[in-house]
Amino acid sequence: MSTKDAVAFLAGAIIVVSFIGTAKNRPATAVSPLANATGTRPGLAPIIADADKRAARGLIRRVRVRSMGPNVGYTRARYGKNWTDTAIGVPYARNGCRTRDDLLARDGRNVKYRRGSDCTVVSMDLNDPYTGRLIHWRVADAGRVQVDHVVPLNYGWRMGSTRWAKGKRLDFANDPLNLLPVYGDANEQKDASGPARWLPPRHAIRCAYVTRFAQVALKYDMPVTRADKRTMLAQCR
């Protein structure tokens, strides 16, 4: 490798590390899931262009289908401690901050941290992708913003994560690709539903939402129900 090529390579490496390693200094401008395969970029921007909708349908078609299994033996603890920093195979893992705080920092604007901490978020503004609300969030009203698992943990359990190694379940629960800070009421209405039973109230975001659902399913080789896949394809017409 020439000196010129080595310098170019190192510069590129620095950019990549900066991009993946921290959310704290990045502006929270929502991006399309099609441009965010790692989940390290903020939010969830609508998919509008016909070419992008075709790309989204192509992703969704690759997702396997199967019937939903029984809801036997599931507890949240099957995926590890809430917002643990002990996952290994996902961005932000083992960076010293709770996963929830990493996601608030990724998607929030005007983020402020607890005094003496560069991890614990105590206030921010959030443009909620699910409802379109602008939420001025403070830690005293913590539940007003919740971090949603796009593919719910209980859904994953019923679609095959019972057979995964514990480390894979830990990654799934803490993967920024599968996590979005959203308006708490919308998250509670969703519960453990797949797309056939729940979609974001904001219609403009639905294609982006099911595309992200497909990205997570493909990354973890997780099937969806036939009804969910049919609903997902219909959002990106």
N, C-alpha and C positions, 0 to 999 in steps of 0.2 A: 504493500500500500504506500503510495507517495505521501509526502508531507502534506500536500494540499488536500488529498483525499482523507487523510487522518484527521486534519482539522475540521473538515466538513462533517465527518462521521461523529466526532466528539461534540460538535455544536448541535447536531441532530439529537444525540443521546441526551444532552443537557435539556433540550426542549422537551423530549419525551418524559424524562424524569420529573421535570417541573409540572408537566401536564397531569401525570398520574399521581404524583406524590402528595399533593395538597389541594384542598378546595378553598383555602382561607382567603387568598388574594385574587380570586377570579371573579369577574362580574357575573351576576346571576341572571344571564340572559338565556331563556329557555331555548333548547335546540331540539330538532327532530330526532326521534329514536334512530332513524336511518343514518344519522351522522354521529351516533353515540353508542357504538357497540360495546364499550366498556362500562357505561353507566357513570363515568366520572365527570361528564359535563352536565350542566344544570337543567332541571325541569323537563318539560314535555311540550314541545311546540307542535301545533297542528300539522298534519300531512295534507297538502292541498293540491299540488300539481298532479296531473294525470300520470306522468311518468313515475312519480314517487308512489302513487297509489298502486301502480302495477308492481313496483318493487316490493311494496308491503304485502301485496297478495302473494307474490312469489315466496316470501318468507313464510307466510302463514300456511301455504300449501305444503311446505316441508315438514310441518308438525305432525307427528303420529297421532292416531286416535285409538281410544279404547274405552270400555265402559268404566264408570267410576266404581272404585272398590268400597268396601264397608268402612265405616268410621269407627274402627275398633282400635283401642290402645293409644289413641292420639292424646298427647299433652304438649303444651308449648315447650316443656323441658326436653322433648325429643330433639329439638333443634338447638339445644344449648341455652345458656343463660341469656336473658334479654340484653340485646345490644352489646354483647361481649366483644372484646378486642382481641380475642384469641383465635379467630379464624386464620387460615394460612393462605388459601388460594384465591383471594379476592383483593381488589384495590382497597386502600386505607387500612387493611388488616395490620394489627400490631404496630400502629403508629402512636399509641399512648392515649387515644381518645375513644370514647364510646361511639359505636356505629351511629346512633341517633344524632349525636352532635356533629359527626362528619357530614351527615346528610343535611342537617339544618344549615351548616356552613356552606355546603355546596349550592343549595337552592335559595337561601335567604339573601335579602338585600339589607344593607345597614345593620349588619351582624355585630352584636356586642357580646363580649365574653365576661364571665365572672372575674372579678379583680384577682389578679395573680395567676390566672389560668389562660392558656391559649387553646383550650379544648371546650370548656363548658359554655355553651351558648345560653345567654339569659334574655336576649331580645333580638328581634329581627322583623323584617317585613317579608311576607310571602305572597306571591301571586299563585293562588291555588289553581293547579291545572284542571282539577275535576269540576269546579264550579265557576271559575273565573273571578272569584272574590279576591280582593286585596286584604290580607289579614295583617294587622299590626299585633304581633305576638309578643307576649311577655311570659317569663317562666312562672309567674304567679298564676297564670291561666294555662298551664301546660297542655291540657287536653284539647285545647282549641286547635292546635296543630298536632296531628299524629303522623307517624311515618308508616305508610301503607306498604305491605308486601303485595306487589302487583299480582303475582301468582301467590295466593294465600298459602300459608304454611299447612293449614288443614287440608286444603285442596291438594297440595303436593303429597301429603300423607296418603290420601285416598287414591292418588294416581301413581303410586309406586315408590315414594321415598322411604317406605317401611323397609325396603331392601337395601337402602344405601348405607354406606359406611357413615359413622357419626360425623367424621370430618367433612364429608360432602354435604350433609344436612346443615352443619354449622356455616359452611360457605354460602349455601342457598339462603339462609336466614339473614346473612350479613352482606350480601352482594349488592353493591350500589346499583347494579343493573335492575335489581328486583325491588328497589326501594324508592319511594317518593313521599316527601313531606306534603301533606294535603290537609284540607279542612276536616277537622275531627268528626263532625256529624256525617259527612259523606263516607268516610272510612268505616264508621260504625254501621251505616246502612248497607255497605258492601258486604261486611262480615267475611265469610269464607267462600263467597260466590265466584263462579266462573262467569265469562262474558254472556252466556245465554241467560243468566239470571240477574246480572247487574252490569250496567255500563255507566260511565260518568254522566252526570246530568248535563254537562256542557257538550252538546252534540259535536261541535267543531273539533273536539279533542279525541273523539272515539276511535278514529282510524289509528291515531298515534298510540292510544292506550292499548288496543289489541295487537298492534305491531310490537310494542314492548312486551306484552304477554307472550307473544310468539318467540321473541328473542330469548327470553328467560327459558321457555320450554325447550327450545333448541339447544341452548347452552348446556342444560342439565339432562338432555335426552328424556324429557318428561312428556308423555302424551297428554292430550286434552280429550274431552268427550266430543262425540260427533256433533252434538248440538252446539257446543262451544265453538268448534272450528267453523261450522256453518255461519254462526253469528259473527265471528271474527272476519270472515271473508266479506260478509255483507256490509261491514262498516267502511270498507275501503273501495267501494264501487265508484 
